[in-house]
Amino acid sequence: MDKQWFVLHTLTGQEKKAHDSIVARIPVDRMEEFVGKCVIPTEKVTEKKNGKKRTMTKRIFPGYVLCELALYDEGKGLDENGRKAVYERTWQFVRETPGVIGFVGGDRPTPLKPQEVDAILLDKPSAGPAEGRPKVNFSVDETVKIVDGAFMGLTGQISMVDPDKGKLKVEVQVFGRKVPVDAEYWQVEKVSLEETLEPQK
């Protein structure tokens, strides 16, 4: 039986409860033919707090769960209302899941396209899952202060940002000359407007 990926809308904070319930009930309700994988899309993000780097798992789409389902009964075609006929077993199974509000897209949701599924499930930072995707986003021309490494304490402007690798290039003043310095996201901190306006000593 062909399965397609659908997005389920859950109560905020109950994504894991809904996911775990679906996974646990598949064998109990003998739904293996109708229900495939169920995932909560997450990514690893890195943040720096009190000088220490910390990596955590963050939900990409809070309030949503992705589930692989055989929802539409292609053999029946359309129902009496001219809508796609659904497998009642699948429909009831999802609707009876604790924490699930319903399908994103209403009573006849549109399945995700394969490329959309790949973009969500295969989107991994190029630095690798162990490094994680930096939590803070930086932009070119933003002023930052280097807080780690050989140039610690210097303030400069960002000239290049590589969000996938979590790296950037900062132009700092060294002996009266502008020098480009390579740094990772966690090695710099954003500078407040007040600090930017302070006269350089």
C-alpha positions as CSV (number, residue, x, y, z in Angstrom):
1,M,0.0,0.0,0.0
2,D,1.5,3.3,-1.1
3,K,2.2,5.8,1.8
4,Q,2.7,9.5,1.6
5,W,4.0,12.0,4.1
6,F,1.5,14.3,5.8
7,V,1.9,17.0,8.4
8,L,-0.1,16.6,11.6
9,H,-0.9,19.6,13.8
10,T,-0.4,18.9,17.5
11,L,-1.0,20.9,20.7
12,T,2.0,23.0,21.6
13,G,4.5,21.0,23.6
14,Q,2.8,17.7,22.9
15,E,4.7,16.7,19.7
16,K,6.6,13.9,21.5
17,K,3.4,12.7,23.2
18,A,1.6,12.4,19.8
19,H,4.7,10.9,18.2
20,D,5.2,8.2,20.9
21,S,1.5,7.4,20.9
22,I,1.4,6.8,17.1
23,V,4.6,4.6,17.2
24,A,3.3,2.6,20.2
25,R,-0.2,2.0,18.7
26,I,0.9,0.9,15.2
27,P,1.6,-2.8,16.3
28,V,-1.3,-2.8,18.8
29,D,-3.9,-1.7,16.3
30,R,-2.2,-3.7,13.5
31,M,-1.7,-0.5,11.4
32,E,1.7,-1.4,9.8
33,E,0.0,-1.5,6.4
34,F,-1.4,2.0,6.8
35,V,1.2,3.9,9.0
36,G,4.9,4.1,8.3
37,K,7.5,6.3,9.8
38,C,6.6,9.2,12.2
39,V,9.1,11.9,13.0
40,I,9.6,15.1,14.9
41,P,11.9,17.2,12.7
42,T,14.8,18.4,14.8
43,E,18.2,20.0,14.3
44,K,21.2,20.5,16.6
45,V,22.0,24.1,17.5
46,T,24.9,25.5,19.3
47,E,24.9,28.5,21.7
48,K,27.6,30.1,23.8
49,K,26.7,31.0,27.4
50,N,29.1,32.2,30.1
51,G,32.0,31.4,27.8
52,K,31.0,27.8,27.4
53,K,29.7,26.2,24.2
54,R,26.5,24.1,24.5
55,T,24.8,22.0,21.9
56,M,21.1,21.2,22.1
57,T,18.4,19.6,20.0
58,K,15.8,22.0,18.8
59,R,12.5,21.3,17.0
60,I,12.4,22.8,13.6
61,F,8.6,23.0,13.4
62,P,7.1,23.3,17.0
63,G,3.6,22.0,17.1
64,Y,3.9,19.7,14.1
65,V,4.7,16.0,13.5
66,L,5.4,14.4,10.1
67,C,3.8,11.0,9.5
68,E,4.0,8.5,6.6
69,L,0.4,7.4,5.9
70,A,-1.7,5.4,3.5
71,L,-4.5,7.9,3.7
72,Y,-6.3,8.0,0.4
73,D,-8.0,5.0,-1.1
74,E,-7.2,5.4,-4.7
75,G,-9.3,2.3,-5.6
76,K,-12.5,4.1,-4.5
77,G,-11.7,7.3,-6.3
78,L,-14.0,10.1,-5.0
79,D,-16.6,9.8,-2.3
80,E,-20.3,10.9,-2.5
81,N,-19.2,14.6,-1.9
82,G,-16.7,14.5,-4.8
83,R,-13.7,14.4,-2.5
84,K,-10.9,11.9,-2.4
85,A,-12.0,8.7,-0.5
86,V,-9.9,8.1,2.6
87,Y,-9.1,4.9,4.5
88,E,-11.3,5.2,7.5
89,R,-8.9,3.1,9.6
90,T,-6.1,5.6,8.9
91,W,-8.3,8.6,9.5
92,Q,-9.6,7.4,12.8
93,F,-6.2,6.2,14.0
94,V,-4.8,9.8,13.5
95,R,-7.8,11.6,14.9
96,E,-7.8,9.4,18.0
97,T,-4.1,10.2,18.8
98,P,-3.7,12.1,22.0
99,G,-2.3,15.6,21.4
100,V,-3.2,15.7,17.7
101,I,-5.5,18.5,16.6
102,G,-5.8,17.3,13.0
103,F,-4.1,17.3,9.6
104,V,-2.5,20.4,8.2
105,G,-4.6,21.1,5.2
106,G,-8.0,20.1,6.7
107,D,-10.1,17.1,5.9
108,R,-8.4,16.3,2.6
109,P,-4.8,17.3,3.2
110,T,-2.3,17.5,0.4
111,P,0.7,15.2,0.9
112,L,4.2,16.6,1.0
113,K,6.2,16.4,-2.2
114,P,9.2,14.1,-2.1
115,Q,11.6,17.0,-2.4
116,E,9.9,18.8,0.5
117,V,10.3,15.6,2.6
118,D,14.0,15.4,1.6
119,A,14.6,19.0,2.5
120,I,13.1,18.5,5.9
121,L,14.5,15.1,6.8
122,L,17.9,15.3,5.1
123,D,18.7,18.9,5.9
124,K,21.8,18.5,8.0
125,P,24.4,21.2,8.7
126,S,27.5,20.6,6.6
127,A,29.6,20.8,9.8
128,G,28.0,17.5,10.8
129,P,25.6,16.7,13.6
130,A,28.2,16.7,16.3
131,E,29.0,20.4,15.7
132,G,25.4,21.5,15.3
133,R,24.0,24.6,13.6
134,P,24.8,27.8,15.5
135,K,21.8,29.3,17.2
136,V,22.7,32.9,16.6
137,N,22.5,34.4,13.1
138,F,24.9,37.0,11.9
139,S,24.9,39.3,8.9
140,V,27.5,41.2,6.8
141,D,28.4,44.7,8.2
142,E,27.3,43.7,11.7
143,T,29.7,44.7,14.5
144,V,30.9,41.9,16.7
145,K,33.5,41.3,19.4
146,I,35.9,38.4,19.3
147,V,35.7,36.5,22.6
148,D,37.9,33.6,21.9
149,G,41.2,32.9,20.1
150,A,44.3,34.9,19.3
151,F,42.3,38.1,18.5
152,M,40.2,37.9,21.6
153,G,39.0,41.4,22.8
154,L,39.1,43.0,19.3
155,T,35.9,44.4,17.8
156,G,35.2,44.5,14.0
157,Q,32.7,44.3,11.2
158,I,31.6,41.1,9.6
159,S,32.6,40.9,5.9
160,M,31.5,37.3,5.1
161,V,29.1,34.8,6.6
162,D,28.9,31.1,6.0
163,P,25.8,29.9,7.9
164,D,26.1,26.3,6.9
165,K,29.5,25.9,8.4
166,G,28.9,28.4,11.2
167,K,31.9,30.5,10.2
168,L,32.5,34.2,9.4
169,K,35.2,36.7,8.5
170,V,35.6,39.7,10.7
171,E,37.6,42.9,9.7
172,V,39.5,44.1,12.8
173,Q,42.0,46.9,13.3
174,V,45.5,45.7,14.1
175,F,48.3,48.3,14.3
176,G,46.2,50.7,12.4
177,R,45.4,48.3,9.5
178,K,42.3,46.3,8.7
179,V,43.0,42.6,9.0
180,P,40.4,39.9,8.0
181,V,40.1,37.3,10.8
182,D,38.4,33.9,10.4
183,A,36.2,33.0,13.3
184,E,33.4,30.5,14.2
185,Y,30.0,31.7,15.4
186,W,30.7,30.8,19.0
187,Q,34.0,32.8,19.0
188,V,32.2,36.1,18.6
189,E,29.4,38.1,20.3
190,K,27.1,40.7,18.9
191,V,28.0,44.2,20.1
192,S,25.2,46.5,21.4
193,L,24.6,49.9,20.0
194,E,25.9,51.5,23.2
195,E,29.2,49.6,22.9
196,T,29.6,50.5,19.2
197,L,29.2,54.2,20.0
198,E,31.8,54.1,22.8
199,P,35.1,55.8,21.9
200,Q,37.9,53.4,21.2
201,K,40.6,53.6,23.9
